[in-house]
Every structure is written in structure tokens, then in C-alpha cells.
Amino acid sequence: MPLHGIGHTRRMDAAAGVAETATAVASGEVSAAAVTSAALDRIAARDRALNAFTVVLDAAARAEAAAVDEALADGATAGPLAGVPIAIKEELAVAGTVTTFGGRGNTTPAGTDSEVVRRLRAAGAVIVGKTTMPEFGAWPFTESRAHGITRNPWDADRTPGGSSGGTASAVAAGLVPVAIGGDGGGSIRIPSACCGLFGLKPQRGRVTSAPEPHLWWSLGTCGPLARSVLDAALVYDVIRGSTTGDLFQAGETGSFVEAAGREPGRLRIGWSLKPVARGVTPDPIDVAAVRDTARLLADLGHDVREIDPHYPDPTAAFVPQFFAGIRSEADAVEHFDRLERTTRQTYRMGSWVTPKVRDWAIRQGGAIAVKANRVFDAVDVLLTPTLGTRPPRVGQLDGRLFGAGTLAMSLRSMPMIAYAALWNVAGNPAAAVPVGIGPDGLPLSVQFVGPTDGEPLLLSLSAQIEAAQPWQKLAPV
């Protein structure tokens, strides 16, 4: 019978992923305590340079890991995430910590976990801390007056993207095997692209937002940023599923882990460099990544061709819900006066978004989704760049004052969200998939978009790409 706990001193290294860690803990090869201790040591040694964490739950995580070991020693069945250290983005409640949303507006610790965190713990995961984000996740750059600048482990002068930038930085640097982010306009896919991770935005309603009824109305969802397709699938199989209080619910699918382990079959794949946002020109490095991926897919036997997706304009649905999301979250904080200057300006600029306007925008999103999904009449998967630019340098929120205006931030954000935000409006699953390292030394990423409830298709295809062209799992730091 495997032994767990004090007698086991082997420490999992930074490259160990979710699957490897959970298997080793479940078999008794290593204890959850040793795995957690190693992760906390890496955070202590390296996070000062990255600024990925807002809080590290050292004592609580060690106690949680010890409890996992004790349960296994008593004969309990190992959960699918047994002993896996996981970090949580600041927008999700973790009992005993303040849910800051990246700012200083709240000061009272949460009394209970969000449903996603509860499910992670029930599966054996160990919550080691919370990760940085721009206030309310408003921008694709992880910078704030409250927590400073979060840096990309591939190049400390570059942003890890946002809004799940702390999550991405922590995983890419090997501080934790996986971490939870959120995506209301690209905020899982953008930092995954910047940091060389696999990041799947799931179908709208796939993952519960409880105890909140929604995340930015119809735009937002949450999920893992991971270093492999299998690792992401393992976490999704734990956290997916809606509750009765959720505003949105997704359709039925099978196991994501099973999808990641099977061949996708011969698919019709359409690729396009056309951005949804006007005035954005993709970087030649990212153009080459899409073309190279299209050739690889053809070599793998898929029917691959360039197409025009005939994108609808998502502005009428996205902008009102963006403002409504910021305003609803700002209204709920304890100390509105402590919000950042740019946030308060954004709040004022969105005063025209009444509940009637917001509901109209949600209905517009439904019409836009119908038009956007017409592309899947002709193809099974859409291939595009993930970003419309290479990862920018840090200091986007104004390095001197941390107060760039809302308009300036919107203009700076546009190239980052140019291929991503439409699929938040439409609700479709979309994944950022690593495809190598560019000549600038930064990760390359492409986006796969699938039809409604098409996550299994995207997981199978992404796993095929990963097997054919393995990507570097950790930043070289």
C-alpha cells in the first residue's frame, strides 16, 4: 500500500504538470506536502522579480496539503487533482482572503470559497495563493497602483498580458503547474499567448460563476491556464458544470480528458489573418506562425484553406457589457473612493449603460453570434492569430502615474483583443495554442475557434498539434 506524508521527501520540479503531479501523489511516490513545499519555495525565490502573486497562503496551503496526505494515508480515494498546487485569479473568492479584483476597493476577507475553488479543493487541489490582475480585469495588461507591474517570465520588460497576467506569469515560470484565470474579452487567451501557455476559453456557461450569477454579463467565463492540453482538460473536468443560479448554461459534452486523448479525425480548417477590429495589422511574426500552422495541419491530413470569416461587428454588444461589468463590480466594492483613477473614469464614461441598454446589448450579442457562427457552415475550426501584436513592453497603464485615461487604454488594448473579443460576444469556445518561439525570443501562439459547445474538438486538435510540434513548457529563466 502506498505511504503518504512525512516519509516522502522527493520534491517535484518546476516542469512537473498537473497530470504528473496528481499521479505521483495518488501513487504515494511523493507527498502533497512535499509538492506544496516545493511550489512555495519557488514562489518565495522567484516571485519578487515577476510580481505574479498578490497573496501567498503559505500556512494554509501547507495545512491543506497535510490534510490531503492524511486522507490518502487513511485509504481515501485520490482526487483527480490530488496534491496539485493551484493559484487563483483575484476575481474569484477564496475563503479567508480579500477578493480585491486587482485593486484596493475591498478590505473584508471572503467567508466562503467561490464554487470553482470549492470544486478544486474537493478534487484534492491545494490553493497556494491569488494572482494579480488589472483592476476589474479591464485591460489586457497586468498593472495596477495597488499591486504594481506584473512581468513576463520570458522577458521581464514585456507584459504577460491580461487580465489573467499573474496567472500566466506564475504558470509559465513554473511556480505552479496550473492556475485559474478569467476571460471577458480575451483574458485567458491573451496572457496564454504572451507567456507560451495553452489557454482555452470555454463555451459561455460551461463553468459556473457562482456565487455570482454572471461575469461581465454574457461576456465572461473562467478557466485554467496550463502548460499542456491534458493539464487544462483535467482541471476543466473538475470545475465545469453550471448551477441553478447561473445566468447562462452550456450544452452537454463528454469528458474533456477523453477528448484530449483522441485523434480529431480529418477536419475542415479555415484560416484567416483578417482581424475583427478595424485598423489592426497583425505582426509579421504572428502572420508567419498562422501560415506555418496551416501547413502543419495540412501535413497532418486536414482540409486546410484560407477563408474570409465575414466577421460581424461586435461593438454594439461588447462595449455596453464592458461598461456594465465594470460598473456592477465597482458598485459592489466596499470602498469606491479607493478605486484607481482610470477605473473611476471608466465608471463615469459608462453611465449611459442603463439596465435597458445592457439588456439590449445582450440581445445584440445573440444576433451577432448567429452571424459569427455562419463560418462553421463551411469549416469545422477557424484558425487565426491570437494577438494582433507581439507582447508589448510594460508600463502601458502609465508607468509614472498609473493613471492613463480610459480612451488611451482602449486604444492600447485594441491590438491585443483584435481576434479575441468577438468570441466572448458570440460565446464560442476558443483556444490559444503555443506553436513555438519567435525570432524575438517570445512565444508564438495561434487561436483555434470552434462551433458552439465545440471544446472537445478544440482539445483534440490542440493535442494533435502539441504531439506533432511539442512546445517549450517553461520560460527559460
N, C-alpha and C positions, 0 to 999 in steps of 0.2 A: 504493500500500500504506500503511495507517495507520502512523504512527510513534508509539512509546510511550516514556515515560520523561522524560529531562532536558528535552527541548524543550517539554514541555507544562506550562503553569503555571496553567491555568484551575482554579479550586477550586469543587467542588460545594458549594452552600449547604446550610443545615441542613434544608431542606424536601425535599431530594432523597431519594427512596426507593430500595429495593433494585433494582427494575426499571430505573429511570432511571440509577442509578449503574453497574450492570453493563453496560447497553447503551452508555453513554458510554465506559467503559473498554475494552470489546471493540472499539469502532469507532475507537479512537485519539483521540477527542475530548478526553479528559482522561486523565492517567496515574493508576495506582493510588497512586503516591507522593503526588501532589497531593491525591487524595481522602483518603488516610490522614492526611496532614499537617493538612488542614483539620479532620478529626474530632478529632485530638489537640489542636489549638488550642482547639476548642470545649470539650473536656473540661477543659483547663487553665484556661480562663477561667470556666467555669460550675459545675464540679462541687463546688467548695468550698461553695457555697450549697446544693447538693442532696444531696451525700454518696451518690451512686449507685454509685461505684466503690470497691472495696477495693484494687485494684492496677491501674495503667495500664502497659501493656507498650510504652512509647514506643520504645525502641531496637529491640526485637524486631519490633514492628509495622512500623516503617519498613523494616527489612531484608526482612520478608515482602512488603511492597508492592513494593519494588525487584525482588524475585525474580519477582513476577507480571509486572511491566513487561518484565523481561529475557526471560522466556519468550515473551511475546507478540511482542516485537521479533524473536525468533528464529523466529517463524512458528507457535508453538503455538496450538492452538485454544483460544479463550477459554472458561473455565468459566462455568456459569450464574450464579455469584456473583463474577465477576471484579472484584477490587479493592474489594469491599464491606466496609466496616469493621463488625465484629460483636463484641459483648460477650457474655460467658458467665457465667451464674449460678455462684456459689461452690460448688455441689454437684457440678459436673462437672469432671473432671480436665483441666487444661491443662498440658502438659509444661513443667517449669521453674518452676511456681508451686505454692504450698501449696494443697491443697484444704481450705479451712477450714470448710466447711459453716456459715459465718457466725460462727464462734467462734474460740477460741484452742487447741482441743484437738489440732491437728496443727501440726507445725513443719517437716516434711520435704517438699521440693518433689516433685511427681509426676514420675516418669521418662518417662511417655508420655501422650499425649492419650487422652481417652475416645473411643469410636468416633464419637460425634456430632461432636466437634471435629475429628477426623481427616477426616470426610466434608466438613465445611465448608471446611477448608483445601484438600482435593483439588478442590473446586469453585471455588477461586480467592479465597475469602473471606480477609480479614485480621483476625486476632484482636487487638483493641486493649486488652483488659483484662477484669477479672472484676467482677461486680456483687454488691452487698450483699444479704443475706437475714437473717432471724432465725435463731438457731442451730437447725440441722437442719430449717429450714422449718416449725417447729412452729406458728407463729401467722400470722394474716393482717395483721400489722403489721410493717414492716421496721425493727426497733430491736434493738440489742444492746449489751452492755457493751463488746464487742470493737471494734465499728465505729460506735457511736453511732446517731443517728436519721437515717433517710433521708426526704427530704421530697418532697412532690408539687409538680411544677413549675406546676400550675395555682393552687396556694395553698400556700405554704411552711408554713403552720400545720396543714396536713392531711396525713394519711398517704397514701403512694402505694399502700397495700395491701400484701399479701404472700401467699405468702412471696417472690415474684419482684418485690419492690418496687424494688430497684435497677435491675433490667432495665427495668421500666416507666418509671421516672423518667428514665433515660438516653434511651430512645426518644422519649418524649413531649416532652422538652426539645430534641430534635434533636441530641443529642450523637453518636448513631449512628443509622443508618437502621433497624436491627433488632437484637434481642438475644435470647438464649436463656434461657428460664425453665423452671420445672417445676411440676407440678400434682398434688398428692396429696390435695387437698380443696377445690380452687378456686384454686390459687396461680398459674395463668396468667390465669384469668377475672377474679378479684377485682382484681388490680392493673391489668389492662386496663380494667376498668370505672372504677376510681378515676382513671385517667390518660387516658381517651379513646382507647384503642387497640383494635385488633382482636386478640382472643386466642382461638385455637381449641385446646381440649383435645382431642387426638386419641383415637381408639379405643384401648383398652388393647392394648398390644403393637405399636402402629403404629410407634413409634420405639424403636430399641434402647436398652437401658440399659447395654450393655457398656462397660467390663468387669464391671460389677455385674450379677448375674442379675435384679435387680428394683429398683424404687424404692418403698419402703414396701409391699412385697409386692404385692397386687393393686390398690393404690390409685393409684400414681404413674406419671407419664409426663413427658416433657419436650417442648418445642417453642418456636417463636418468638412473641414479642410484636411486633406490627408496626403501621404506620400505615395500611396498606391490605390488602385481601383478597388482591390479587395478590402483594404482597410476602410475605405469610405463605405463600401457596401455593408460591412459588418456593423458599423455604427448606425447606418440607416435602418437596418433590420431591427435594431433595438429601439430607436426613437420614433419611427414612422407610425402613422395612425392618428386619426383625429379624435376629438372628444365632442360631447354633445354641445359644449359651449362655443366651439369654433365657428367663425363666420363662414369658412369655406372648407370643403371636403374634396379629396381627390378620389378617382376611381380605383378599382381593385387592381392589384398587380401581384405577381408571385414574389418569391424571395429574391432580394437584391443580390445576396451572396451567390445563389444559384445562377443568376443572370451573369454575374461577373465571371463565372467559371465555364460558361458555354460559348461555343462559336456563334457569331452573329448571323451566319449564312450570307448569301450574296445579296448585297443591299444596293439600292439606287441612292447614290450620294451626289447631291448638288453642291458645288462650291461657288462662293461669291466673295469678292473683295469690296462690294458696294456697302458703304456704311449707311445705317439708318439715319444718323444725324447729318444734316447737310453741312458742307463746309469743312468736313474732316477728311484728310488724306492719310491713309494708313502708311506707316513707316515701311520703307523698302525691305527691312529685315523681316517684318511680320508678313509682308506680301510673299516673300520667298518661303517662309515657313508654311503658309497655306498651300502654295503651289507644290512644295516638296511633299506635304502630307497627302495632297490629292494624288500625286504619282505613287506614293506608297500604297494608298488604298486601292488604286488600280492594280498594282502588282499583287495585292492580296486577293484579287479576284472580284472586286466590286465594280459595279457600273458607275463610273465617275464622270461627271461633266460639269462644265461651267454653266451657271444659270443666272437669271435675273429674278430675285425673290419678290420683286414688286412690293416692297415694304409699304405698309400704310404708315402715316404719320401718327406716332403715339402721344404727341404733345398734349392734346386735349384731355387725355386720360391720365397721363403721368404727372403733369405739373400740379393740378389741383390736389391729387392724392399725396404728392410730396409735401405740399404746404400743410394739408390736413394732418398728415402723420406727424410732422414737426410740432404743429400747434397742439395736437392732442397729448403728445408726450410732454411738451413744455407745461401745459395746463396741469398735468398730474404731479409735477415735482413739488417738493416741499418749499424750496426757496427760489422762486422765479428770478429774483434780483441777482442771483449768483450765476445765472446763465451767461454764456460768452456773448460778446458784443455782436458777432456775426449771427449767432443764433437768435438773439433778440431782434435783430434787423430782419432776419428771415421770417420770424413770427409776425412782425408788423406787416411785412410785404404780403403775407398770406391772409390778411384779414378779410379779403373778398371771398375766401373759400368758406361759404356758409354750408351747413349740412345739406341744403338743397343742391348747391354746386357740387359738393363732394359726391353725392349720390348720382348726380348726372354724369360725373366723370367715371364713376364705376360702371355705369351703363354704357358709356362710350367705349370703355375698355372691352366690354363684351363684343361690340361691333368690330373693334379693331382686331380682336382675337380671331374672329371669323375670317377677316381679310388676310391676316398674317398666316393663318393655317392653310390657306389655299396652296402654299408652296408644297405641302405634303400630299397633294393630289398627284404630283409628278415625281417626287423623291421621297425616300424614307428618312433621310437625315440631311440636315443642312450644315455645311462646313464653312466657317468664316474665321477671320481673325478674332481673338478675344478682346484685344485692345486696339485702339486707333493710334497708339503712340507707344514708344518704349517707356519703361518706368521713369517718371520724372525725378528730378532732384528734390530733396527735402526742402522744406521752407515754403510750401505752397500756401499755407494759411497765414503768411506774412511772418517771417522769422523774427522781426523786430517787435511787432505789436500783437501778434496772434489775433489779428482783427481785420483781415481782408474782407471787403464787403461781399454781400450775397451775389451781386452781379458778377464781380470779379471771380469769385469761387465757381460760379456756374459756368463761366467761360473756360476756366482752367479744367473743369471736370468733363467738359463735353467730349474731348478725345478719348477719355477713359471709359465712358459709358456708351460710346457711339454704336457698339454692336451688342450691348448687353441689355439695356433698359427696356427695349421693346418686349422682350420675353418675360419681363415682370408684369407688364401690362397684359400680355396675352395669357400668361400663366404657365407656359410650356416649360418642360424641363430643358436645361441647357448646361453643358459641362465645359469647363476649362481643362484642356488636356495638355500636359507637357510634351514637347516634341524636340527637346534638345537645348543646346546653348548657342546663343547668337554670337556674331563676331565682336560684339561689345561686351562679352562676358556675362551677359544677363540671360535668364531663362527665356526660351521660346514657348509660346502657347498658341493653340488653336481652340476655337469653340465648336462643339457639336451641339446642334439644337434638334430636338426630337418632337414628334407629334404629342398631342395630349396623352398623358399617362404613359409616356414613352421612356421612362427611366431605365427599364430593363434593356431596351435596345441600345441606349447610350452606354450603359455599363458594359455590355458585351462587346460593343465596338471599341470602346476605350481600352478594355483589357486586351483586345487583339492588337491594338497599336502599341500598348505597353510591352507585350510579349515580342512583337516584331522589332521594336525600336526602344529598348529599355532606357528610361530616363534616369538621370542622376538624382538620387534620393535626398541628399543633403547639400546645403550650401557649403562651399569649400572654405570654411573659416575655422 
